[in-house]
Amino acid sequence: DPEPYRFVPANPPAEPLAFSNWLAANLPLASKYRRLLLDAPSAAHRLRAEIDHLQTHMDRALRCGRCTAALADAQDLFVSTEEGAGAIFCNEYGYVHDSVSFSKLRA
């Protein structure tokens, strides 16, 4: 069995700018919101927005963007690469895909 996802890695970046960028890149977010975070004018602004988002929007479930049905639980997320639980890739047609891996989905 893969190990359960642990959000904080063994060696997170210590410097605020690097940490705020790492957090924006690794939180399970819609691409539009991730872009807004990465465009923040400073690390302080980005970290404040990330904290606000975590406190108000994270209910520990991955939800469908259309119907909001819960699809999977955060504790079932697991790290599938050295970079973290998620991956972003571009296919041969230029479409960008953001993916994460789960050990199980809700029925």
N, CA, C and O atoms as CSV, one atom per row, in Angstrom:
chain,resi,resn,atom,element,x,y,z
A,1,ASP,N,N,0.831,-1.189,0.000
A,1,ASP,CA,C,0.000,0.000,0.000
A,1,ASP,C,C,0.877,1.254,0.000
A,1,ASP,O,O,1.900,1.302,0.682
A,2,PRO,N,N,0.469,2.272,-0.771
A,2,PRO,CA,C,1.220,3.523,-0.708
A,2,PRO,C,C,0.984,4.216,0.623
A,2,PRO,O,O,-0.061,4.041,1.250
A,3,GLU,N,N,1.962,5.000,1.046
A,3,GLU,CA,C,1.797,5.753,2.287
A,3,GLU,C,C,0.732,6.814,2.101
A,3,GLU,O,O,0.599,7.357,1.004
A,4,PRO,N,N,-0.035,7.128,3.143
A,4,PRO,CA,C,-1.027,8.194,3.021
A,4,PRO,C,C,-0.334,9.520,2.750
A,4,PRO,O,O,0.809,9.735,3.153
A,5,TYR,N,N,-1.038,10.397,2.067
A,5,TYR,CA,C,-0.507,11.715,1.743
A,5,TYR,C,C,-0.264,12.513,3.007
A,5,TYR,O,O,-1.137,12.600,3.871
A,6,ARG,N,N,0.896,13.083,3.115
A,6,ARG,CA,C,1.228,14.002,4.196
A,6,ARG,C,C,1.560,15.322,3.546
A,6,ARG,O,O,2.512,15.416,2.770
A,7,PHE,N,N,0.778,16.351,3.858
A,7,PHE,CA,C,0.929,17.617,3.168
A,7,PHE,C,C,2.296,18.244,3.372
A,7,PHE,O,O,2.862,18.778,2.418
A,8,VAL,N,N,2.846,18.201,4.570
A,8,VAL,CA,C,4.118,18.853,4.837
A,8,VAL,C,C,5.248,17.880,4.552
A,8,VAL,O,O,5.305,16.818,5.171
A,9,PRO,N,N,6.164,18.212,3.618
A,9,PRO,CA,C,7.275,17.314,3.312
A,9,PRO,C,C,8.325,17.348,4.420
A,9,PRO,O,O,8.258,18.176,5.328
A,10,ALA,N,N,9.281,16.452,4.337
A,10,ALA,CA,C,10.328,16.375,5.344
A,10,ALA,C,C,11.140,17.670,5.417
A,10,ALA,O,O,11.549,18.074,6.506
A,11,ASN,N,N,11.376,18.318,4.293
A,11,ASN,CA,C,12.188,19.536,4.245
A,11,ASN,C,C,11.473,20.639,3.478
A,11,ASN,O,O,11.873,20.950,2.356
A,12,PRO,N,N,10.415,21.249,4.051
A,12,PRO,CA,C,9.744,22.337,3.325
A,12,PRO,C,C,10.673,23.548,3.223
A,12,PRO,O,O,11.549,23.732,4.068
A,13,PRO,N,N,10.485,24.366,2.199
A,13,PRO,CA,C,11.319,25.566,2.104
A,13,PRO,C,C,11.134,26.428,3.352
A,13,PRO,O,O,10.008,26.596,3.820
A,14,ALA,N,N,12.196,26.962,3.883
A,14,ALA,CA,C,12.127,27.772,5.096
A,14,ALA,C,C,11.933,29.251,4.796
A,14,ALA,O,O,11.315,29.966,5.586
A,15,GLU,N,N,12.442,29.710,3.687
A,15,GLU,CA,C,12.354,31.125,3.322
A,15,GLU,C,C,10.917,31.443,2.904
A,15,GLU,O,O,10.338,30.685,2.125
A,16,PRO,N,N,10.316,32.540,3.396
A,16,PRO,CA,C,8.896,32.834,3.143
A,16,PRO,C,C,8.498,32.883,1.669
A,16,PRO,O,O,7.444,32.360,1.309
A,17,LEU,N,N,9.301,33.488,0.817
A,17,LEU,CA,C,8.948,33.560,-0.604
A,17,LEU,C,C,8.913,32.164,-1.216
A,17,LEU,O,O,7.959,31.813,-1.911
A,18,ALA,N,N,9.946,31.371,-0.962
A,18,ALA,CA,C,9.990,30.008,-1.500
A,18,ALA,C,C,8.844,29.167,-0.945
A,18,ALA,O,O,8.223,28.401,-1.682
A,19,PHE,N,N,8.558,29.306,0.363
A,19,PHE,CA,C,7.481,28.529,0.964
A,19,PHE,C,C,6.126,28.933,0.392
A,19,PHE,O,O,5.294,28.071,0.108
A,20,SER,N,N,5.894,30.243,0.219
A,20,SER,CA,C,4.598,30.688,-0.323
A,20,SER,C,C,4.407,30.184,-1.744
A,20,SER,O,O,3.295,29.815,-2.122
A,21,ASN,N,N,5.478,30.161,-2.544
A,21,ASN,CA,C,5.386,29.627,-3.908
A,21,ASN,C,C,5.174,28.120,-3.893
A,21,ASN,O,O,4.385,27.590,-4.676
A,22,TRP,N,N,5.883,27.428,-2.998
A,22,TRP,CA,C,5.714,25.976,-2.888
A,22,TRP,C,C,4.276,25.633,-2.501
A,22,TRP,O,O,3.665,24.731,-3.073
A,23,LEU,N,N,3.746,26.371,-1.518
A,23,LEU,CA,C,2.383,26.126,-1.062
A,23,LEU,C,C,1.374,26.366,-2.183
A,23,LEU,O,O,0.464,25.562,-2.385
A,24,ALA,N,N,1.535,27.469,-2.911
A,24,ALA,CA,C,0.631,27.767,-4.026
A,24,ALA,C,C,0.704,26.686,-5.106
A,24,ALA,O,O,-0.306,26.367,-5.733
A,25,ALA,N,N,1.872,26.133,-5.320
A,25,ALA,CA,C,2.040,25.102,-6.340
A,25,ALA,C,C,1.519,23.740,-5.892
A,25,ALA,O,O,1.159,22.917,-6.734
A,26,ASN,N,N,1.470,23.485,-4.581
A,26,ASN,CA,C,1.129,22.154,-4.095
A,26,ASN,C,C,-0.246,22.002,-3.460
A,26,ASN,O,O,-0.703,20.877,-3.258
A,27,LEU,N,N,-0.913,23.098,-3.142
A,27,LEU,CA,C,-2.278,22.984,-2.630
A,27,LEU,C,C,-3.200,22.475,-3.729
A,27,LEU,O,O,-3.014,22.819,-4.896
A,28,PRO,N,N,-4.189,21.662,-3.377
A,28,PRO,CA,C,-5.155,21.217,-4.396
A,28,PRO,C,C,-6.128,22.358,-4.704
A,28,PRO,O,O,-7.126,22.541,-4.008
A,29,LEU,N,N,-5.822,23.119,-5.757
A,29,LEU,CA,C,-6.590,24.301,-6.112
A,29,LEU,C,C,-6.988,24.272,-7.575
A,29,LEU,O,O,-6.358,23.598,-8.390
A,30,ALA,N,N,-8.029,25.004,-7.895
A,30,ALA,CA,C,-8.373,25.225,-9.298
A,30,ALA,C,C,-7.251,26.053,-9.920
A,30,ALA,O,O,-6.668,26.910,-9.255
A,31,SER,N,N,-6.952,25.805,-11.172
A,31,SER,CA,C,-5.862,26.505,-11.851
A,31,SER,C,C,-6.030,28.015,-11.803
A,31,SER,O,O,-5.047,28.743,-11.665
A,32,LYS,N,N,-7.256,28.489,-11.916
A,32,LYS,CA,C,-7.523,29.923,-11.896
A,32,LYS,C,C,-7.095,30.533,-10.551
A,32,LYS,O,O,-6.467,31.591,-10.524
A,33,TYR,N,N,-7.433,29.874,-9.449
A,33,TYR,CA,C,-7.073,30.379,-8.129
A,33,TYR,C,C,-5.569,30.249,-7.892
A,33,TYR,O,O,-4.960,31.128,-7.283
A,34,ARG,N,N,-4.971,29.161,-8.367
A,34,ARG,CA,C,-3.527,28.969,-8.230
A,34,ARG,C,C,-2.794,30.115,-8.931
A,34,ARG,O,O,-1.818,30.649,-8.405
A,35,ARG,N,N,-3.271,30.486,-10.114
A,35,ARG,CA,C,-2.651,31.586,-10.870
A,35,ARG,C,C,-2.753,32.906,-10.084
A,35,ARG,O,O,-1.798,33.682,-10.041
A,36,LEU,N,N,-3.914,33.150,-9.466
A,36,LEU,CA,C,-4.077,34.363,-8.661
A,36,LEU,C,C,-3.074,34.388,-7.506
A,36,LEU,O,O,-2.494,35.432,-7.207
A,37,LEU,N,N,-2.874,33.247,-6.864
A,37,LEU,CA,C,-1.902,33.176,-5.770
A,37,LEU,C,C,-0.491,33.458,-6.272
A,37,LEU,O,O,0.254,34.223,-5.659
A,38,LEU,N,N,-0.132,32.841,-7.378
A,38,LEU,CA,C,1.225,33.011,-7.901
A,38,LEU,C,C,1.461,34.430,-8.416
A,38,LEU,O,O,2.607,34.873,-8.499
A,39,ASP,N,N,0.393,35.146,-8.761
A,39,ASP,CA,C,0.506,36.535,-9.205
A,39,ASP,C,C,0.439,37.538,-8.057
A,39,ASP,O,O,0.476,38.744,-8.303
A,40,ALA,N,N,0.341,37.079,-6.818
A,40,ALA,CA,C,0.264,37.984,-5.661
A,40,ALA,C,C,1.490,38.896,-5.637
A,40,ALA,O,O,2.580,38.482,-6.034
A,41,PRO,N,N,1.314,40.141,-5.170
A,41,PRO,CA,C,2.421,41.107,-5.209
A,41,PRO,C,C,3.568,40.805,-4.248
A,41,PRO,O,O,4.668,41.326,-4.432
A,42,SER,N,N,3.339,39.978,-3.228
A,42,SER,CA,C,4.425,39.659,-2.288
A,42,SER,C,C,4.155,38.316,-1.623
A,42,SER,O,O,3.054,37.771,-1.696
A,43,ALA,N,N,5.190,37.803,-0.974
A,43,ALA,CA,C,5.041,36.547,-0.236
A,43,ALA,C,C,4.033,36.711,0.896
A,43,ALA,O,O,3.263,35.790,1.171
A,44,ALA,N,N,4.026,37.865,1.555
A,44,ALA,CA,C,3.078,38.106,2.651
A,44,ALA,C,C,1.639,38.059,2.150
A,44,ALA,O,O,0.781,37.454,2.791
A,45,HIS,N,N,1.366,38.697,1.001
A,45,HIS,CA,C,0.025,38.662,0.421
A,45,HIS,C,C,-0.371,37.225,0.056
A,45,HIS,O,O,-1.495,36.794,0.313
A,46,ARG,N,N,0.574,36.496,-0.548
A,46,ARG,CA,C,0.301,35.121,-0.978
A,46,ARG,C,C,0.022,34.226,0.231
A,46,ARG,O,O,-0.935,33.451,0.223
A,47,LEU,N,N,0.857,34.330,1.269
A,47,LEU,CA,C,0.659,33.506,2.468
A,47,LEU,C,C,-0.665,33.834,3.154
A,47,LEU,O,O,-1.359,32.928,3.615
A,48,ARG,N,N,-1.024,35.108,3.227
A,48,ARG,CA,C,-2.309,35.491,3.840
A,48,ARG,C,C,-3.466,34.883,3.047
A,48,ARG,O,O,-4.407,34.351,3.636
A,49,ALA,N,N,-3.404,34.958,1.719
A,49,ALA,CA,C,-4.457,34.386,0.879
A,49,ALA,C,C,-4.504,32.866,1.026
A,49,ALA,O,O,-5.587,32.283,1.034
A,50,GLU,N,N,-3.347,32.220,1.143
A,50,GLU,CA,C,-3.306,30.764,1.317
A,50,GLU,C,C,-3.908,30.360,2.658
A,50,GLU,O,O,-4.661,29.389,2.733
A,51,ILE,N,N,-3.584,31.095,3.708
A,51,ILE,CA,C,-4.164,30.814,5.023
A,51,ILE,C,C,-5.671,31.012,4.999
A,51,ILE,O,O,-6.421,30.172,5.496
A,52,ASP,N,N,-6.117,32.130,4.418
A,52,ASP,CA,C,-7.557,32.392,4.313
A,52,ASP,C,C,-8.263,31.271,3.558
A,52,ASP,O,O,-9.338,30.824,3.957
A,53,HIS,N,N,-7.653,30.823,2.472
A,53,HIS,CA,C,-8.255,29.749,1.673
A,53,HIS,C,C,-8.352,28.459,2.485
A,53,HIS,O,O,-9.392,27.800,2.487
A,54,LEU,N,N,-7.275,28.102,3.169
A,54,LEU,CA,C,-7.282,26.874,3.964
A,54,LEU,C,C,-8.317,26.931,5.082
A,54,LEU,O,O,-8.961,25.927,5.385
A,55,GLN,N,N,-8.479,28.096,5.691
A,55,GLN,CA,C,-9.419,28.225,6.806
A,55,GLN,C,C,-10.878,28.225,6.347
A,55,GLN,O,O,-11.753,27.818,7.112
A,56,THR,N,N,-11.158,28.663,5.139
A,56,THR,CA,C,-12.549,28.813,4.714
A,56,THR,C,C,-13.019,27.808,3.672
A,56,THR,O,O,-14.218,27.549,3.574
A,57,HIS,N,N,-12.104,27.234,2.889
A,57,HIS,CA,C,-12.544,26.397,1.771
A,57,HIS,C,C,-12.175,24.925,1.855
A,57,HIS,O,O,-12.738,24.113,1.121
A,58,MET,N,N,-11.264,24.568,2.710
A,58,MET,CA,C,-10.804,23.190,2.740
A,58,MET,C,C,-11.650,22.366,3.713
A,58,MET,O,O,-11.571,22.557,4.926
A,59,ASP,N,N,-12.444,21.469,3.187
A,59,ASP,CA,C,-13.260,20.605,4.046
A,59,ASP,C,C,-12.756,19.170,4.033
A,59,ASP,O,O,-13.469,18.247,4.427
A,60,ARG,N,N,-11.529,18.993,3.581
A,60,ARG,CA,C,-10.866,17.688,3.556
A,60,ARG,C,C,-11.447,16.739,2.521
A,60,ARG,O,O,-11.247,15.528,2.617
A,61,ALA,N,N,-12.172,17.272,1.519
A,61,ALA,CA,C,-12.708,16.426,0.461
A,61,ALA,C,C,-12.441,17.069,-0.891
A,61,ALA,O,O,-12.494,18.291,-1.029
A,62,LEU,N,N,-12.158,16.243,-1.880
A,62,LEU,CA,C,-12.071,16.706,-3.258
A,62,LEU,C,C,-13.483,16.673,-3.814
A,62,LEU,O,O,-14.160,15.648,-3.729
A,63,ARG,N,N,-13.934,17.780,-4.381
A,63,ARG,CA,C,-15.315,17.888,-4.853
A,63,ARG,C,C,-15.377,18.144,-6.344
A,63,ARG,O,O,-14.470,18.740,-6.923
A,64,CYS,N,N,-16.448,17.691,-6.953
A,64,CYS,CA,C,-16.720,17.940,-8.365
A,64,CYS,C,C,-16.936,19.442,-8.560
A,64,CYS,O,O,-17.667,20.070,-7.795
A,65,GLY,N,N,-16.304,20.010,-9.575
A,65,GLY,CA,C,-16.440,21.428,-9.843
A,65,GLY,C,C,-17.804,21.823,-10.365
A,65,GLY,O,O,-18.165,22.998,-10.305
A,66,ARG,N,N,-18.568,20.880,-10.873
A,66,ARG,CA,C,-19.901,21.182,-11.405
A,66,ARG,C,C,-21.010,20.986,-10.382
A,66,ARG,O,O,-21.829,21.882,-10.177
A,67,CYS,N,N,-21.042,19.823,-9.738
A,67,CYS,CA,C,-22.165,19.515,-8.831
A,67,CYS,C,C,-21.766,19.567,-7.356
A,67,CYS,O,O,-22.632,19.436,-6.492
A,68,THR,N,N,-20.505,19.750,-7.047
A,68,THR,CA,C,-19.922,19.803,-5.698
A,68,THR,C,C,-20.022,18.494,-4.913
A,68,THR,O,O,-19.822,18.497,-3.698
A,69,ALA,N,N,-20.323,17.393,-5.568
A,69,ALA,CA,C,-20.351,16.092,-4.883
A,69,ALA,C,C,-18.941,15.737,-4.400
A,69,ALA,O,O,-17.966,15.960,-5.118
A,70,ALA,N,N,-18.834,15.193,-3.204
A,70,ALA,CA,C,-17.538,14.762,-2.670
A,70,ALA,C,C,-17.083,13.516,-3.414
A,70,ALA,O,O,-17.817,12.530,-3.483
A,71,LEU,N,N,-15.876,13.554,-3.971
A,71,LEU,CA,C,-15.349,12.440,-4.753
A,71,LEU,C,C,-14.320,11.612,-3.987
A,71,LEU,O,O,-14.245,10.395,-4.152
A,72,ALA,N,N,-13.533,12.279,-3.151
A,72,ALA,CA,C,-12.483,11.587,-2.410
A,72,ALA,C,C,-12.146,12.388,-1.164
A,72,ALA,O,O,-12.420,13.586,-1.089
A,73,ASP,N,N,-11.553,11.721,-0.197
A,73,ASP,CA,C,-11.149,12.371,1.044
A,73,ASP,C,C,-9.659,12.685,1.012
A,73,ASP,O,O,-8.870,11.938,0.433
A,74,ALA,N,N,-9.284,13.788,1.635
A,74,ALA,CA,C,-7.891,14.230,1.630
A,74,ALA,C,C,-6.948,13.179,2.219
A,74,ALA,O,O,-5.817,13.046,1.753
A,75,GLN,N,N,-7.387,12.439,3.225
A,75,GLN,CA,C,-6.498,11.440,3.831
A,75,GLN,C,C,-6.181,10.296,2.871
A,75,GLN,O,O,-5.260,9.519,3.122
A,76,ASP,N,N,-6.934,10.182,1.771
A,76,ASP,CA,C,-6.676,9.141,0.779
A,76,ASP,C,C,-5.786,9.615,-0.360
A,76,ASP,O,O,-5.498,8.851,-1.282
A,77,LEU,N,N,-5.351,10.862,-0.306
A,77,LEU,CA,C,-4.409,11.412,-1.271
A,77,LEU,C,C,-3.034,10.857,-0.952
A,77,LEU,O,O,-2.661,10.791,0.219
A,78,PHE,N,N,-2.271,10.457,-1.958
A,78,PHE,CA,C,-0.928,9.966,-1.664
A,78,PHE,C,C,0.082,10.532,-2.641
A,78,PHE,O,O,-0.240,10.910,-3.768
A,79,VAL,N,N,1.304,10.575,-2.169
A,79,VAL,CA,C,2.401,11.122,-2.960
A,79,VAL,C,C,2.825,10.084,-3.986
A,79,VAL,O,O,3.203,8.966,-3.638
A,80,SER,N,N,2.757,10.471,-5.263
A,80,SER,CA,C,3.118,9.534,-6.317
A,80,SER,C,C,4.438,9.899,-6.992
A,80,SER,O,O,4.968,9.112,-7.776
A,81,THR,N,N,4.968,11.074,-6.698
A,81,THR,CA,C,6.260,11.490,-7.252
A,81,THR,C,C,7.047,12.213,-6.173
A,81,THR,O,O,6.510,12.531,-5.112
A,82,GLU,N,N,8.300,12.468,-6.440
A,82,GLU,CA,C,9.124,13.214,-5.492
A,82,GLU,C,C,8.666,14.657,-5.357
A,82,GLU,O,O,8.930,15.290,-4.335
A,83,GLU,N,N,7.979,15.195,-6.376
A,83,GLU,CA,C,7.521,16.577,-6.360
A,83,GLU,C,C,6.286,16.782,-5.505
A,83,GLU,O,O,5.973,17.920,-5.157
A,84,GLY,N,N,5.574,15.722,-5.154
A,84,GLY,CA,C,4.377,15.851,-4.338
A,84,GLY,C,C,3.250,14.975,-4.845
A,84,GLY,O,O,3.460,14.062,-5.642
A,85,ALA,N,N,2.049,15.270,-4.367
A,85,ALA,CA,C,0.890,14.443,-4.699
A,85,ALA,C,C,0.301,14.789,-6.054
A,85,ALA,O,O,-0.392,13.963,-6.649
A,86,GLY,N,N,0.552,15.966,-6.547
A,86,GLY,CA,C,-0.038,16.392,-7.812
A,86,GLY,C,C,0.991,16.495,-8.918
A,86,GLY,O,O,2.199,16.496,-8.683
A,87,ALA,N,N,0.477,16.581,-10.124
A,87,ALA,CA,C,1.341,16.758,-11.291
A,87,ALA,C,C,0.593,17.585,-12.323
A,87,ALA,O,O,-0.621,17.457,-12.482
A,88,ILE,N,N,1.321,18.416,-13.006
A,88,ILE,CA,C,0.753,19.204,-14.091
A,88,ILE,C,C,1.511,18.828,-15.347
A,88,ILE,O,O,2.741,18.795,-15.350
A,89,PHE,N,N,0.776,18.543,-16.418
A,89,PHE,CA,C,1.436,18.216,-17.670
A,89,PHE,C,C,0.641,18.780,-18.837
A,89,PHE,O,O,-0.549,19.074,-18.717
A,90,CYS,N,N,1.306,18.919,-19.941
A,90,CYS,CA,C,0.693,19.442,-21.161
A,90,CYS,C,C,0.715,18.327,-22.201
A,90,CYS,O,O,1.762,17.732,-22.453
A,91,ASN,N,N,-0.440,18.044,-22.804
A,91,ASN,CA,C,-0.471,16.987,-23.806
A,91,ASN,C,C,-0.003,17.524,-25.162
A,91,ASN,O,O,0.310,18.708,-25.288
A,92,GLU,N,N,0.044,16.658,-26.167
A,92,GLU,CA,C,0.574,17.037,-27.479
A,92,GLU,C,C,-0.280,18.090,-28.184
A,92,GLU,O,O,0.176,18.691,-29.157
A,93,TYR,N,N,-1.506,18.325,-27.718
A,93,TYR,CA,C,-2.387,19.321,-28.327
A,93,TYR,C,C,-2.347,20.659,-27.596
A,93,TYR,O,O,-3.053,21.594,-27.974
A,94,GLY,N,N,-1.522,20.756,-26.548
A,94,GLY,CA,C,-1.370,21.998,-25.825
A,94,GLY,C,C,-2.316,22.179,-24.658
A,94,GLY,O,O,-2.349,23.253,-24.058
A,95,TYR,N,N,-3.094,21.149,-24.316
A,95,TYR,CA,C,-3.994,21.239,-23.169
A,95,TYR,C,C,-3.229,20.903,-21.889
A,95,TYR,O,O,-2.491,19.919,-21.831
A,96,VAL,N,N,-3.417,21.729,-20.876
A,96,VAL,CA,C,-2.740,21.520,-19.601
A,96,VAL,C,C,-3.667,20.740,-18.672
A,96,VAL,O,O,-4.844,21.070,-18.526
A,97,HIS,N,N,-3.118,19.705,-18.050
A,97,HIS,CA,C,-3.871,18.851,-17.131
A,97,HIS,C,C,-3.222,18.906,-15.757
A,97,HIS,O,O,-1.997,18.876,-15.635
A,98,ASP,N,N,-4.047,18.987,-14.734
A,98,ASP,CA,C,-3.596,18.995,-13.342
A,98,ASP,C,C,-4.151,17.728,-12.712
A,98,ASP,O,O,-5.368,17.549,-12.666
A,99,SER,N,N,-3.286,16.846,-12.226
A,99,SER,CA,C,-3.761,15.571,-11.701
A,99,SER,C,C,-3.216,15.293,-10.304
A,99,SER,O,O,-2.144,15.766,-9.927
A,100,VAL,N,N,-3.986,14.512,-9.550
A,100,VAL,CA,C,-3.577,14.028,-8.239
A,100,VAL,C,C,-3.923,12.550,-8.162
A,100,VAL,O,O,-4.718,12.045,-8.955
A,101,SER,N,N,-3.321,11.863,-7.202
A,101,SER,CA,C,-3.546,10.430,-7.050
A,101,SER,C,C,-4.206,10.153,-5.696
A,101,SER,O,O,-3.847,10.750,-4.681
A,102,PHE,N,N,-5.169,9.243,-5.704
A,102,PHE,CA,C,-5.850,8.818,-4.487
A,102,PHE,C,C,-5.795,7.306,-4.367
A,102,PHE,O,O,-5.793,6.588,-5.368
A,103,SER,N,N,-5.749,6.830,-3.122
A,103,SER,CA,C,-5.745,5.382,-2.900
A,103,SER,C,C,-7.152,4.814,-2.994
A,103,SER,O,O,-7.318,3.629,-3.284
A,104,LYS,N,N,-8.181,5.647,-2.751
A,104,LYS,CA,C,-9.549,5.206,-2.931
A,104,LYS,C,C,-10.456,6.427,-3.154
A,104,LYS,O,O,-10.128,7.544,-2.756
A,105,LEU,N,N,-11.584,6.185,-3.787
A,105,LEU,CA,C,-12.585,7.217,-4.050
A,105,LEU,C,C,-13.861,6.900,-3.296
A,105,LEU,O,O,-14.109,5.748,-2.939
A,106,ARG,N,N,-14.658,7.902,-3.057
A,106,ARG,CA,C,-15.959,7.668,-2.414
A,106,ARG,C,C,-16.876,6.978,-3.394
A,106,ARG,O,O,-16.774,7.182,-4.604
A,107,ALA,N,N,-17.776,6.158,-2.869
A,107,ALA,CA,C,-18.729,5.444,-3.732
A,107,ALA,C,C,-19.859,6.341,-4.173
A,107,ALA,O,O,-20.748,5.902,-4.902
